[in-house]
């Protein structure tokens, strides 16, 4: 698992058209499965901004992760602090933004933990 996470941290993120979006900043795991579920993408000047993008629907080839969202969509994601933890509310906000079915049980009070 740690090797897989380290490999993700070395990846470039591209949109469905293959155009670059940025580089993976952090990897967030699903608490229940401990599988990578979200990554932050370093975008902009010096990679200061790190919007979250889901890994669902993405495809990894070598050192590249192709996500089903274009650069503008990723850059327009809600601002959520990269503090090592996604709350259930933050995660729901991201799921709504990306138009994805909610996979977070309503009664869950925890969040996702960042790794590395």
C-alpha positions, 0 to 999 in steps of 0.5 A: 500500500505504501508503495502504491501511495508513493507512486501516486505522489510521483504522478502528473494529473491530466484531463480527459483530453490529455492536457496537464492539470498539475501534479499530485500533492497529497493522497487521501485514503478512504477510512473504511477500505484504506484505498486511495480515494482523493488526491490534491493537485498542485496547480498554479504558480508554484503549486500553492493551490491544491484542489481535491479531485476524486480518483473514481473514474480515473486511469493511471498509466505510468506516472500519469493519472487521467481524471474525467475532469478538465483543468477548469473544473478541477481548479474551480473545486471548492477550497478545502484546506489540505490539513490531513483530514477531510470531514464528512461535510467537506467530502459531501461538498466535493461529491456534489461539486463533481456530480458524483453519487454520494458514497459517504454514509450520512451517519458517518462523523469521521473523515478521510486521512491524508497519507504522506 
